[in-house]
Amino acid sequence: MSNKHIFTTERSTSIAHTDFDDASNTLKIKFRTSNKEHEYQNCSKEIYEGLKAAASPGGYFHRNIRSQFKVKP
């Protein structure tokens, strides 16, 4: 059974919302600027929790997710 977590933030000018799936370790991020959603594979729940807790979710994304995890084609 999949356990999904959805997080919507008003603190970010670049990230509209995220969706994390425990079963597949997939993090989906929808961006405000492009209105596109990207899936990052093999992402840990700790990374997702860090994104949620970050004072700047966009900055956290650029430092810890963007270059660390592959985007699902």
N, C-alpha and C positions, 0 to 999 in steps of 0.2 A: 504494500500500500504506500502510495506517495504522500509525502507531507510537504505541502507548499506553504511558502511564506510570502506575503505581498507587503511591500512598503512603498508608501507614497510620500514624497517630501515637497515642502514648499521652500526649504532652505537652499535648494539648488537651482541655479539658473540654467543648468545643462541637463540634469536628470529629472525626468517627470515621475517615473516609478520603477520599481524593481520587483522581480518575482524569482524566488529561489526554490528549487525542488531538491529536497533531501535525497530522494531515491536515485536521482541521476547526477547530483552535484552540478546542476546547471543553473547559472545565474542569467536571467534575462533583464536587460536594462533598456528602458524606453527613454530616448533623448528628446528634450523639448525642442531643440533647435532644428533637428531634421525630422522629428516625429517618427523616427524609425526605431525598431526594436532589434537589439543584437543579443545573441545567446553566447555565453562564455561557458565552455565545457571544463569539467574537472576542477571546478571552483569549490573551495571548502566553505563550510558554514561560518567559520571564523572570519573569513574574508567578507562574507555577506554581513555578518554582525558588525564588523569594523566599518563597513560602508554606511550602515544604518546609524551608527554612533558618531560618525565623523561630523565635525563642525562644518566642513566643506565637502559634501559628497562628491562633487566634481573633481576636486583636488585629490581626494582619496582614490577615486577611479583612475586618474592619470598616473598616480604613484604606484598603485598596488594591483590594478586589474588590467588596464589597457595593454601593457606589453608583457604581462605575465601569463595570460590565458588566451587560448585560441578561440577565435570567433567561429561559430558553426557556419559552415558554407551554405 
